[in-house]
Each structure stands twice: as structure tokens, then as C-alpha cells.
Amino acid sequence: MSEQKKKTVVTGGSAPQAKPKAAPQPKPKSPASGSLGKSAKIKVSDPLMKTMPFDRKNYLFIIGGVLLVVLGYILLSGEEFVDATEFSIGLYVVPPIMLLGYLVIAFGILRKPEQTTGPEDNATAL
């Protein structure tokens, strides 16, 4: 009489366990239903995220750079034929103006905004 031995293969180290069922989540209100209520407020704990990414000076630099680029394109469109043997605005003046405009735009984007202090901080600084 030979006994048959059953081989059991165990993978993963432990026996499988039943996963607990999660409690049902409440359905969010649709934006079409009117007011979003208090749950729509976004809470930001990082103080850097509370500030705007650019301040007034950044926007002025960006607008100034765009105006320089537009001025360059307007000056470039004025001439019908550009000859390198004689002075030409489109050949000698416009490229530096447009390059300066693009650099001013890049500076306006990369410039860090100045940190402003609240009125309570100004009183303690005196």
C-alpha cells in the first residue's frame, strides 16, 4: 500500500487573508447643482503656494518684452527688400531689439517676486 503524498506550494510567505471592505464614500455634488458649499475650499498649508507666482514687476517685464518683440516685427515688415551692402533697419536694428525683447520676457518669468510682509509684521519691525 503506497500512500500518496500531496505537495502543497505556498507562495508569498503567508496564507491569503480576506481584505476588509472599505466604507462607501459619499458621492460628490456636481458643479451644476448650484453652490459648491464649504467642501470646495482648497486648503493650502505651504505659505509659498498662497502667494501669486508673479508680482506687478514681473508682469511689467513680460508686457515690456512682448512690446519690444512686436515693435521688432513691425519694423521688420516695413522694408520690401533687404540689401546687405547698404544700411537696413531690418538687418541691423531689428534683431537686437527682438533679442532684447525675448530676454526681457525670460527675465520677467524667471524673476522671483518680492516677499511682502503683512501689516502686523511692519508694526513689529519699527
MMTF fields as JSON, N, C-alpha, C and O atoms, coordinates in Angstrom:
{
  "mmtfVersion": "1.0.0",
  "mmtfProducer": "UNKNOWN",
  "numBonds": 503,
  "numAtoms": 504,
  "numGroups": 126,
  "numChains": 1,
  "numModels": 1,
  "chainsPerModel": [1],
  "groupsPerChain": [126],
  "chainIdList": ["A"],
  "bondAtomList": [4, 2, 8, 6, 12, 10, 16, 14, 20, 18, 24, 22, 28, 26, 32, 30, 36, 34, 40, 38, 44, 42, 48, 46, 52, 50, 56, 54, 60, 58, 64, 62, 68, 66, 72, 70, 76, 74, 80, 78, 84, 82, 88, 86, 92, 90, 96, 94, 100, 98, 104, 102, 108, 106, 112, 110, 116, 114, 120, 118, 124, 122, 128, 126, 132, 130, 136, 134, 140, 138, 144, 142, 148, 146, 152, 150, 156, 154, 160, 158, 164, 162, 168, 166, 172, 170, 176, 174, 180, 178, 184, 182, 188, 186, 192, 190, 196, 194, 200, 198, 204, 202, 208, 206, 212, 210, 216, 214, 220, 218, 224, 222, 228, 226, 232, 230, 236, 234, 240, 238, 244, 242, 248, 246, 252, 250, 256, 254, 260, 258, 264, 262, 268, 266, 272, 270, 276, 274, 280, 278, 284, 282, 288, 286, 292, 290, 296, 294, 300, 298, 304, 302, 308, 306, 312, 310, 316, 314, 320, 318, 324, 322, 328, 326, 332, 330, 336, 334, 340, 338, 344, 342, 348, 346, 352, 350, 356, 354, 360, 358, 364, 362, 368, 366, 372, 370, 376, 374, 380, 378, 384, 382, 388, 386, 392, 390, 396, 394, 400, 398, 404, 402, 408, 406, 412, 410, 416, 414, 420, 418, 424, 422, 428, 426, 432, 430, 436, 434, 440, 438, 444, 442, 448, 446, 452, 450, 456, 454, 460, 458, 464, 462, 468, 466, 472, 470, 476, 474, 480, 478, 484, 482, 488, 486, 492, 490, 496, 494, 500, 498],
  "bondOrderList": [1, 1, 1, 1, 1, 1, 1, 1, 1, 1, 1, 1, 1, 1, 1, 1, 1, 1, 1, 1, 1, 1, 1, 1, 1, 1, 1, 1, 1, 1, 1, 1, 1, 1, 1, 1, 1, 1, 1, 1, 1, 1, 1, 1, 1, 1, 1, 1, 1, 1, 1, 1, 1, 1, 1, 1, 1, 1, 1, 1, 1, 1, 1, 1, 1, 1, 1, 1, 1, 1, 1, 1, 1, 1, 1, 1, 1, 1, 1, 1, 1, 1, 1, 1, 1, 1, 1, 1, 1, 1, 1, 1, 1, 1, 1, 1, 1, 1, 1, 1, 1, 1, 1, 1, 1, 1, 1, 1, 1, 1, 1, 1, 1, 1, 1, 1, 1, 1, 1, 1, 1, 1, 1, 1, 1],
  "groupList": [{"groupName": "MET", "atomNameList": ["N", "CA", "C", "O"], "elementList": ["N", "C", "C", "O"], "formalChargeList": [0, 0, 0, 0], "bondAtomList": [1, 0, 2, 1, 3, 2], "bondOrderList": [1, 1, 2], "singleLetterCode": "M", "chemCompType": "L-PEPTIDE LINKING"}, {"groupName": "SER", "atomNameList": ["N", "CA", "C", "O"], "elementList": ["N", "C", "C", "O"], "formalChargeList": [0, 0, 0, 0], "bondAtomList": [1, 0, 2, 1, 3, 2], "bondOrderList": [1, 1, 2], "singleLetterCode": "S", "chemCompType": "L-PEPTIDE LINKING"}, {"groupName": "GLU", "atomNameList": ["N", "CA", "C", "O"], "elementList": ["N", "C", "C", "O"], "formalChargeList": [0, 0, 0, 0], "bondAtomList": [1, 0, 2, 1, 3, 2], "bondOrderList": [1, 1, 2], "singleLetterCode": "E", "chemCompType": "L-PEPTIDE LINKING"}, {"groupName": "GLN", "atomNameList": ["N", "CA", "C", "O"], "elementList": ["N", "C", "C", "O"], "formalChargeList": [0, 0, 0, 0], "bondAtomList": [1, 0, 2, 1, 3, 2], "bondOrderList": [1, 1, 2], "singleLetterCode": "Q", "chemCompType": "L-PEPTIDE LINKING"}, {"groupName": "LYS", "atomNameList": ["N", "CA", "C", "O"], "elementList": ["N", "C", "C", "O"], "formalChargeList": [0, 0, 0, 0], "bondAtomList": [1, 0, 2, 1, 3, 2], "bondOrderList": [1, 1, 2], "singleLetterCode": "K", "chemCompType": "L-PEPTIDE LINKING"}, {"groupName": "THR", "atomNameList": ["N", "CA", "C", "O"], "elementList": ["N", "C", "C", "O"], "formalChargeList": [0, 0, 0, 0], "bondAtomList": [1, 0, 2, 1, 3, 2], "bondOrderList": [1, 1, 2], "singleLetterCode": "T", "chemCompType": "L-PEPTIDE LINKING"}, {"groupName": "VAL", "atomNameList": ["N", "CA", "C", "O"], "elementList": ["N", "C", "C", "O"], "formalChargeList": [0, 0, 0, 0], "bondAtomList": [1, 0, 2, 1, 3, 2], "bondOrderList": [1, 1, 2], "singleLetterCode": "V", "chemCompType": "L-PEPTIDE LINKING"}, {"groupName": "GLY", "atomNameList": ["N", "CA", "C", "O"], "elementList": ["N", "C", "C", "O"], "formalChargeList": [0, 0, 0, 0], "bondAtomList": [1, 0, 2, 1, 3, 2], "bondOrderList": [1, 1, 2], "singleLetterCode": "G", "chemCompType": "PEPTIDE LINKING"}, {"groupName": "ALA", "atomNameList": ["N", "CA", "C", "O"], "elementList": ["N", "C", "C", "O"], "formalChargeList": [0, 0, 0, 0], "bondAtomList": [1, 0, 2, 1, 3, 2], "bondOrderList": [1, 1, 2], "singleLetterCode": "A", "chemCompType": "L-PEPTIDE LINKING"}, {"groupName": "PRO", "atomNameList": ["N", "CA", "C", "O"], "elementList": ["N", "C", "C", "O"], "formalChargeList": [0, 0, 0, 0], "bondAtomList": [1, 0, 2, 1, 3, 2], "bondOrderList": [1, 1, 2], "singleLetterCode": "P", "chemCompType": "L-PEPTIDE LINKING"}, {"groupName": "LEU", "atomNameList": ["N", "CA", "C", "O"], "elementList": ["N", "C", "C", "O"], "formalChargeList": [0, 0, 0, 0], "bondAtomList": [1, 0, 2, 1, 3, 2], "bondOrderList": [1, 1, 2], "singleLetterCode": "L", "chemCompType": "L-PEPTIDE LINKING"}, {"groupName": "ILE", "atomNameList": ["N", "CA", "C", "O"], "elementList": ["N", "C", "C", "O"], "formalChargeList": [0, 0, 0, 0], "bondAtomList": [1, 0, 2, 1, 3, 2], "bondOrderList": [1, 1, 2], "singleLetterCode": "I", "chemCompType": "L-PEPTIDE LINKING"}, {"groupName": "ASP", "atomNameList": ["N", "CA", "C", "O"], "elementList": ["N", "C", "C", "O"], "formalChargeList": [0, 0, 0, 0], "bondAtomList": [1, 0, 2, 1, 3, 2], "bondOrderList": [1, 1, 2], "singleLetterCode": "D", "chemCompType": "L-PEPTIDE LINKING"}, {"groupName": "PHE", "atomNameList": ["N", "CA", "C", "O"], "elementList": ["N", "C", "C", "O"], "formalChargeList": [0, 0, 0, 0], "bondAtomList": [1, 0, 2, 1, 3, 2], "bondOrderList": [1, 1, 2], "singleLetterCode": "F", "chemCompType": "L-PEPTIDE LINKING"}, {"groupName": "ARG", "atomNameList": ["N", "CA", "C", "O"], "elementList": ["N", "C", "C", "O"], "formalChargeList": [0, 0, 0, 0], "bondAtomList": [1, 0, 2, 1, 3, 2], "bondOrderList": [1, 1, 2], "singleLetterCode": "R", "chemCompType": "L-PEPTIDE LINKING"}, {"groupName": "ASN", "atomNameList": ["N", "CA", "C", "O"], "elementList": ["N", "C", "C", "O"], "formalChargeList": [0, 0, 0, 0], "bondAtomList": [1, 0, 2, 1, 3, 2], "bondOrderList": [1, 1, 2], "singleLetterCode": "N", "chemCompType": "L-PEPTIDE LINKING"}, {"groupName": "TYR", "atomNameList": ["N", "CA", "C", "O"], "elementList": ["N", "C", "C", "O"], "formalChargeList": [0, 0, 0, 0], "bondAtomList": [1, 0, 2, 1, 3, 2], "bondOrderList": [1, 1, 2], "singleLetterCode": "Y", "chemCompType": "L-PEPTIDE LINKING"}],
  "groupTypeList": [0, 1, 2, 3, 4, 4, 4, 5, 6, 6, 5, 7, 7, 1, 8, 9, 3, 8, 4, 9, 4, 8, 8, 9, 3, 9, 4, 9, 4, 1, 9, 8, 1, 7, 1, 10, 7, 4, 1, 8, 4, 11, 4, 6, 1, 12, 9, 10, 0, 4, 5, 0, 9, 13, 12, 14, 4, 15, 16, 10, 13, 11, 11, 7, 7, 6, 10, 10, 6, 6, 10, 7, 16, 11, 10, 10, 1, 7, 2, 2, 13, 6, 12, 8, 5, 2, 13, 1, 11, 7, 10, 16, 6, 6, 9, 9, 11, 0, 10, 10, 7, 16, 10, 6, 11, 8, 13, 7, 11, 10, 14, 4, 9, 2, 3, 5, 5, 7, 9, 2, 12, 15, 8, 5, 8, 10],
  "groupIdList": [1, 2, 3, 4, 5, 6, 7, 8, 9, 10, 11, 12, 13, 14, 15, 16, 17, 18, 19, 20, 21, 22, 23, 24, 25, 26, 27, 28, 29, 30, 31, 32, 33, 34, 35, 36, 37, 38, 39, 40, 41, 42, 43, 44, 45, 46, 47, 48, 49, 50, 51, 52, 53, 54, 55, 56, 57, 58, 59, 60, 61, 62, 63, 64, 65, 66, 67, 68, 69, 70, 71, 72, 73, 74, 75, 76, 77, 78, 79, 80, 81, 82, 83, 84, 85, 86, 87, 88, 89, 90, 91, 92, 93, 94, 95, 96, 97, 98, 99, 100, 101, 102, 103, 104, 105, 106, 107, 108, 109, 110, 111, 112, 113, 114, 115, 116, 117, 118, 119, 120, 121, 122, 123, 124, 125, 126],
  "secStructList": [7, 7, 7, 7, 7, 7, 7, 7, 7, 7, 7, 1, 1, 1, 7, 7, 7, 7, 7, 7, 7, 7, 7, 7, 7, 7, 7, 7, 7, 7, 4, 4, 4, 1, 7, 7, 7, 4, 4, 4, 7, 7, 7, 7, 7, 7, 2, 2, 2, 2, 1, 7, 1, 7, 7, 2, 2, 2, 2, 2, 2, 2, 2, 2, 2, 2, 2, 2, 2, 2, 2, 2, 2, 2, 2, 2, 6, 6, 7, 1, 7, 7, 7, 6, 6, 1, 7, 7, 2, 2, 2, 2, 6, 2, 2, 2, 2, 2, 2, 2, 2, 2, 2, 2, 2, 2, 2, 2, 2, 2, 1, 7, 7, 7, 7, 7, 7, 7, 2, 2, 2, 2, 2, 2, 2, 7],
  "xCoordList": [0.82, 0.0, 0.874, 1.612, 0.785, 1.582, 0.692, -0.418, 1.181, 0.433, 0.828, 2.0, -0.175, 0.099, 0.295, -0.519, 1.382, 1.686, 1.306, 1.671, 0.585, 0.185, 1.192, 1.54, 1.64, 2.57, 1.776, 0.925, 2.062, 1.429, 2.497, 3.58, 2.172, 3.099, 2.563, 1.433, 3.358, 2.977, 3.862, 5.088, 3.229, 3.978, 3.581, 2.446, 4.474, 4.173, 4.35, 4.159, 4.693, 5.023, 3.863, 4.054, 2.687, 1.577, 0.343, 0.273, -0.602, -1.846, -2.64, -2.581, -3.383, -4.175, -5.241, -5.898, -5.39, -6.37, -7.42, -7.15, -8.6, -9.684, -9.449, -9.103, -9.642, -9.461, -10.714, -11.828, -10.541, -11.736, -12.355, -11.65, -13.652, -14.349, -14.306, -14.512, -14.03, -13.978, -15.389, -16.31, -15.537, -16.84, -17.172, -16.269, -18.421, -18.776, -18.53, -18.872, -17.922, -17.624, -18.85, -19.572, -19.102, -20.235, -19.965, -18.828, -20.99, -20.851, -20.693, -21.454, -19.699, -19.525, -20.675, -21.255, -20.98, -22.028, -21.499, -20.324, -22.351, -21.948, -21.926, -22.732, -21.015, -20.946, -22.217, -22.482, -23.0, -24.212, -25.331, -26.356, -25.141, -26.202, -26.266, -27.068, -25.469, -25.524, -24.24, -23.147, -24.369, -23.186, -22.442, -23.036, -21.143, -20.312, -20.187, -19.746, -20.558, -20.521, -19.12, -18.202, -18.972, -17.701, -16.664, -15.465, -17.108, -16.163, -15.33, -14.33, -15.698, -14.98, -13.748, -12.943, -13.582, -12.412, -11.167, -11.171, -10.114, -8.853, -7.983, -7.739, -7.521, -6.666, -5.221, -4.841, -4.416, -3.011, -2.209, -2.361, -1.346, -0.554, 0.793, 1.403, 1.257, 2.54, 2.368, 1.571, 3.094, 2.91, 3.357, 2.867, 4.276, 4.698, 3.598, 3.537, 2.742, 1.669, 0.522, -0.319, 0.481, -0.579, -0.35, -1.291, 0.884, 1.191, 1.043, 1.073, 0.885, 0.793, 2.18, 3.178, 2.258, 3.582, 4.364, 5.595, 3.667, 4.323, 3.754, 2.604, 4.567, 4.048, 3.954, 4.137, 3.668, 3.428, 4.647, 4.506, 5.836, 7.05, 7.278, 7.712, 6.986, 7.127, 6.234, 6.674, 4.972, 4.043, 4.484, 4.32, 5.037, 5.517, 6.691, 6.777, 7.602, 8.718, 8.208, 8.682, 7.258, 6.738, 6.034, 6.24, 5.206, 4.493, 5.488, 5.336, 6.497, 7.516, 8.277, 8.556, 8.617, 9.3, 8.435, 8.925, 7.155, 6.244, 6.134, 6.103, 6.076, 6.001, 7.269, 7.186, 8.438, 9.681, 9.683, 10.123, 9.192, 9.146, 8.171, 8.467, 7.011, 6.028, 6.602, 6.413, 7.297, 7.931, 8.959, 9.061, 9.716, 10.687, 10.036, 10.529, 8.928, 8.238, 7.63, 7.609, 7.143, 6.591, 7.695, 7.507, 8.85, 9.968, 10.489, 10.936, 10.439, 10.928, 10.019, 10.483, 8.736, 7.802, 7.784, 7.13, 8.48, 8.43, 9.187, 8.832, 10.219, 11.041, 10.646, 10.276, 10.733, 10.399, 11.617, 11.502, 12.779, 13.973, 15.103, 15.349, 15.788, 16.901, 18.192, 18.448, 19.002, 20.282, 21.398, 21.424, 22.313, 23.388, 24.473, 25.304, 24.491, 25.538, 25.238, 26.161, 24.012, 23.667, 22.943, 22.462, 22.879, 22.272, 20.794, 20.064, 20.38, 18.992, 18.527, 19.183, 17.393, 16.85, 16.524, 16.798, 15.937, 15.558, 16.741, 16.586, 17.903, 19.08, 19.952, 20.56, 20.024, 20.959, 20.303, 20.927, 19.085, 18.459, 17.458, 17.401, 16.679, 15.589, 16.085, 15.523, 17.087, 17.493, 17.899, 17.494, 18.689, 18.978, 17.739, 17.632, 16.806, 15.578, 14.764, 14.267, 14.631, 13.854, 14.548, 13.885, 15.868, 16.607, 16.455, 16.26, 16.544, 16.339, 14.925, 14.739, 13.932, 12.556, 12.393, 11.752, 12.965, 12.873, 13.622, 13.174, 14.754, 15.485, 14.702, 14.719, 14.022, 13.213, 12.047, 11.706, 11.434, 10.344, 10.871, 10.239, 12.015, 12.592, 12.931, 12.715, 13.461, 13.769, 12.497, 12.481, 11.436, 10.171, 9.582, 8.928, 9.804, 9.287, 10.146, 9.614, 11.464, 12.367, 12.59, 13.071, 12.255, 12.481, 11.598, 10.402, 12.2, 11.431, 10.661, 11.216, 9.383, 8.637, 9.138, 9.605, 9.031, 9.475, 8.492, 7.281, 9.029, 8.176, 7.634, 8.396, 6.327, 5.696, 5.328, 4.954, 5.434, 5.064, 3.711, 3.34, 2.996, 1.669, 1.775, 2.872, 0.653, 0.693, 1.131, 1.701, 0.876, 1.298, 2.801, 3.387, 3.443, 4.898, 5.581, 6.662, 4.979, 5.562, 5.561, 6.469, 4.563, 4.48, 5.591, 6.131, 5.935, 6.976, 8.367, 9.319, 8.504, 9.815, 10.266, 11.457, 9.352, 9.72, 10.314, 10.69],
  "yCoordList": [-1.16, 0.0, 1.238, 1.502, 1.92, 3.14, 4.341, 4.463, 5.151, 6.37, 7.476, 7.678, 8.162, 9.279, 10.531, 10.858, 11.211, 12.433, 13.615, 13.704, 14.489, 15.704, 16.806, 17.063, 17.435, 18.55, 19.84, 20.059, 20.666, 21.983, 23.023, 22.983, 23.945, 25.022, 26.284, 26.688, 26.906, 28.143, 29.243, 29.162, 30.275, 31.418, 32.654, 32.767, 33.543, 34.808, 34.757, 35.781, 33.655, 33.613, 33.324, 32.593, 33.839, 33.615, 33.24, 33.429, 32.715, 32.304, 33.526, 34.547, 33.456, 34.62, 34.967, 34.097, 36.261, 36.736, 37.55, 38.156, 37.555, 38.326, 39.803, 40.189, 40.633, 42.077, 42.671, 42.314, 43.582, 44.22, 45.173, 45.847, 45.217, 46.099, 47.531, 47.793, 48.453, 49.873, 50.421, 49.961, 51.409, 52.049, 52.8, 53.365, 52.828, 53.545, 55.038, 55.649, 55.614, 57.04, 57.814, 57.356, 58.998, 59.807, 60.355, 60.69, 60.445, 60.954, 62.463, 63.144, 63.011, 64.467, 65.121, 64.545, 66.339, 67.095, 67.561, 67.902, 67.572, 68.036, 69.56, 70.187, 70.178, 71.634, 72.26, 73.438, 71.497, 72.054, 72.217, 72.832, 71.669, 71.723, 73.057, 73.197, 74.017, 75.329, 75.59, 75.415, 76.006, 76.344, 75.077, 74.019, 75.214, 74.076, 73.87, 72.808, 74.842, 74.703, 74.865, 75.299, 74.503, 74.685, 73.652, 73.879, 72.518, 71.476, 71.859, 71.195, 72.898, 73.287, 74.126, 74.379, 74.561, 75.372, 74.502, 73.381, 75.029, 74.311, 74.822, 76.023, 73.915, 74.292, 74.08, 72.99, 75.125, 75.064, 75.324, 76.359, 74.363, 74.53, 75.193, 75.755, 75.138, 75.724, 77.227, 77.625, 78.083, 79.529, 80.044, 81.082, 79.348, 79.799, 79.596, 80.335, 78.622, 78.363, 79.362, 79.484, 80.072, 81.052, 82.332, 83.087, 82.582, 83.805, 83.576, 82.441, 84.661, 84.557, 84.286, 84.692, 83.604, 83.281, 84.494, 84.484, 85.545, 86.756, 87.953, 87.935, 88.986, 90.235, 91.254, 90.916, 92.49, 93.522, 93.748, 93.932, 93.736, 93.972, 92.861, 93.13, 91.611, 90.514, 90.735, 90.586, 91.093, 91.314, 92.5, 92.468, 93.534, 94.674, 94.286, 94.733, 93.45, 92.977, 92.14, 92.301, 91.257, 90.396, 91.232, 91.018, 92.18, 93.037, 93.891, 94.055, 94.433, 95.23, 94.417, 94.906, 93.172, 92.309, 91.971, 91.935, 91.725, 91.447, 92.672, 92.538, 93.859, 95.081, 95.274, 95.719, 94.944, 95.041, 94.065, 94.409, 92.854, 91.868, 92.321, 92.21, 92.83, 93.316, 94.497, 94.584, 95.405, 96.529, 96.034, 96.583, 95.006, 94.447, 93.879, 94.085, 93.163, 92.61, 93.72, 93.611, 94.771, 95.891, 96.569, 96.873, 96.808, 97.412, 96.488, 96.961, 95.202, 94.252, 94.183, 93.928, 94.408, 94.307, 95.567, 95.572, 96.629, 97.884, 97.889, 98.633, 97.081, 97.1, 95.964, 94.876, 96.237, 95.192, 94.359, 93.149, 94.99, 94.267, 94.655, 95.841, 93.663, 93.906, 93.638, 92.527, 94.695, 94.572, 94.701, 95.657, 93.752, 93.751, 94.772, 95.051, 95.345, 96.305, 97.69, 98.496, 98.006, 99.311, 99.117, 98.029, 100.2, 100.127, 99.772, 100.337, 98.826, 98.398, 98.207, 97.533, 98.808, 98.667, 97.212, 96.713, 96.527, 95.135, 94.199, 93.11, 94.61, 93.754, 94.076, 93.174, 95.339, 95.737, 96.194, 96.089, 96.689, 97.238, 96.258, 96.105, 95.604, 94.756, 93.522, 93.228, 92.792, 91.594, 91.867, 91.108, 92.923, 93.181, 93.592, 93.251, 94.319, 94.709, 93.474, 93.353, 92.549, 91.349, 90.433, 89.83, 90.322, 89.526, 90.108, 89.37, 91.426, 92.083, 91.82, 91.588, 91.855, 91.582, 90.183, 90.0, 89.191, 87.817, 87.632, 86.88, 88.311, 88.23, 88.882, 88.383, 89.988, 90.658, 89.759, 89.689, 89.072, 88.142, 87.017, 86.67, 86.448, 85.371, 85.867, 85.155, 87.088, 87.655, 87.844, 87.569, 88.31, 88.509, 87.211, 87.196, 86.124, 84.831, 84.253, 83.701, 84.372, 83.746, 84.564, 84.027, 85.839, 86.715, 86.288, 86.053, 86.188, 85.846, 87.062, 88.16, 86.888, 88.039, 88.417, 87.571, 89.691, 90.169, 89.705, 89.7, 89.313, 88.872, 90.098, 90.935, 90.193, 91.303, 90.848, 89.695, 91.752, 91.437, 92.057, 93.089, 91.409, 91.91, 93.121, 93.461, 93.792, 94.988, 94.673, 95.533, 93.446, 93.112, 92.944, 93.194, 92.523, 92.395, 93.758, 93.929, 94.725, 96.066, 96.777, 97.556, 96.518, 97.181, 96.682, 97.458, 95.411, 94.886, 95.244, 95.218, 95.583, 95.925, 97.317, 97.62, 98.159, 99.529, 99.544, 100.606],
  "zCoordList": [0.0, 0.0, 0.0, 0.949, -0.985, -1.05, -0.765, -1.281, 0.01, 0.351, -0.619, -0.937, -1.061, -1.954, -1.109, -0.245, -1.38, -0.65, -1.514, -2.686, -0.92, -1.627, -1.327, -0.175, -2.378, -2.22, -2.236, -3.099, -1.29, -1.257, -1.497, -0.911, -2.362, -2.693, -2.066, -2.339, -1.234, -0.575, -1.125, -1.057, -1.672, -2.184, -1.412, -0.949, -1.278, -0.623, 0.88, 1.536, 1.447, 2.858, 3.777, 4.749, 3.546, 4.467, 3.673, 2.459, 4.376, 3.736, 3.325, 4.01, 2.225, 1.798, 2.819, 3.39, 3.031, 4.003, 3.272, 2.235, 3.82, 3.226, 3.501, 4.617, 2.463, 2.62, 3.237, 2.852, 4.2, 4.774, 3.76, 3.008, 3.753, 2.822, 3.339, 4.524, 2.412, 2.782, 2.892, 2.217, 3.755, 3.906, 2.624, 2.008, 2.203, 0.965, 1.111, 2.123, 0.064, 0.056, -0.4, -1.285, 0.199, -0.257, -1.648, -1.978, -2.449, -3.807, -3.77, -3.083, -4.513, -4.54, -5.298, -6.218, -4.877, -5.565, -6.914, -7.048, -7.878, -9.198, -9.213, -8.525, -9.986, -10.043, -10.613, -10.374, -11.355, -11.947, -10.923, -11.218, -9.718, -8.726, -7.988, -7.065, -8.353, -7.7, -6.939, -7.477, -5.697, -4.913, -4.521, -4.314, -4.426, -4.096, -2.6, -2.162, -1.822, -0.372, 0.181, -0.516, 1.46, 2.144, 1.727, 1.891, 1.188, 0.81, -0.404, -0.678, -1.14, -2.343, -2.034, -2.93, -0.8, -0.461, -0.471, 0.038, -1.052, -1.109, 0.022, 0.136, 0.851, 1.964, 1.555, 1.126, 1.689, 1.319, 2.575, 3.223, 2.916, 4.127, 3.843, 4.752, 2.613, 2.249, 2.035, 1.186, 2.781, 2.614, 1.253, 0.809, 0.571, -0.747, -1.785, -2.768, -1.585, -2.528, -2.365, -3.256, -1.246, -1.03, -1.817, -2.061, -2.215, -2.941, -4.433, -4.908, -5.159, -6.618, -7.182, -6.586, -8.324, -8.855, -9.343, -9.316, -9.789, -10.265, -9.517, -9.079, -9.378, -8.828, -9.967, -11.136, -9.609, -10.619, -11.512, -12.721, -10.924, -11.71, -12.732, -13.852, -12.353, -13.304, -14.517, -15.657, -14.265, -15.373, -16.24, -17.46, -15.622, -16.4, -17.291, -18.434, -16.77, -17.592, -18.76, -19.884, -18.513, -19.573, -20.639, -21.833, -20.212, -21.169, -21.958, -23.169, -21.287, -21.976, -23.007, -24.101, -22.666, -23.613, -24.819, -25.948, -24.585, -25.7, -26.605, -27.828, -26.012, -26.817, -27.656, -28.801, -27.102, -27.877, -29.056, -30.152, -28.823, -29.911, -30.997, -32.186, -30.585, -31.562, -32.335, -33.549, -31.662, -32.333, -33.348, -34.446, -32.989, -33.918, -35.167, -36.276, -34.992, -36.165, -37.03, -38.256, -36.398, -37.175, -37.983, -39.161, -37.348, -38.076, -39.171, -40.216, -38.949, -39.939, -41.16, -42.271, -40.954, -42.072, -42.938, -43.981, -42.542, -43.272, -44.575, -45.489, -44.687, -45.889, -46.822, -46.382, -48.116, -49.074, -49.448, -49.64, -49.553, -49.937, -48.991, -48.768, -48.435, -47.525, -48.282, -48.747, -48.391, -49.089, -48.065, -47.29, -48.057, -47.07, -47.375, -46.511, -48.595, -48.948, -48.417, -48.303, -48.091, -47.528, -46.194, -45.878, -45.426, -44.098, -44.222, -45.035, -43.398, -43.409, -41.965, -41.171, -41.645, -40.29, -40.004, -38.913, -40.983, -40.793, -40.596, -40.044, -41.037, -40.943, -39.735, -39.158, -39.346, -38.3, -36.996, -35.94, -37.032, -35.831, -35.216, -33.996, -36.055, -35.558, -34.795, -33.74, -35.252, -34.489, -33.044, -32.164, -32.748, -31.335, -30.53, -29.352, -31.151, -30.447, -30.084, -28.964, -31.051, -30.787, -29.78, -28.936, -29.859, -28.89, -27.492, -26.526, -27.382, -26.095, -25.572, -24.377, -26.46, -26.054, -25.496, -24.461, -26.167, -25.68, -24.36, -23.494, -24.204, -22.935, -21.788, -20.663, -22.073, -21.044, -20.638, -19.458, -21.601, -21.268, -20.379, -19.381, -20.732, -19.916, -18.519, -17.538, -18.419, -17.102, -16.289, -15.089, -16.931, -16.225, -15.712, -14.67, -16.428, -15.98, -14.861, -13.898, -14.976, -14.012, -12.749, -11.751, -12.767, -11.617, -10.447, -10.615, -9.257, -8.062, -7.592, -7.539, -7.246, -6.726, -5.336, -4.574, -5.028, -3.724, -2.662, -2.881, -1.504, -0.404, 0.318, 0.803, 0.382, 1.082, 2.469, 2.681, 3.406, 4.781, 5.074, 4.515, 5.951, 6.327, 7.218, 7.659, 7.501, 8.362, 9.774, 10.445, 10.249, 11.604, 11.691, 12.744, 10.598, 10.591, 10.521, 11.084, 9.845, 9.741, 11.097, 11.386, 11.916, 13.222, 14.145, 14.934, 14.056, 14.94, 14.449, 15.228, 13.152, 12.607, 13.017, 12.948, 13.439, 13.819, 15.145, 15.641]
}
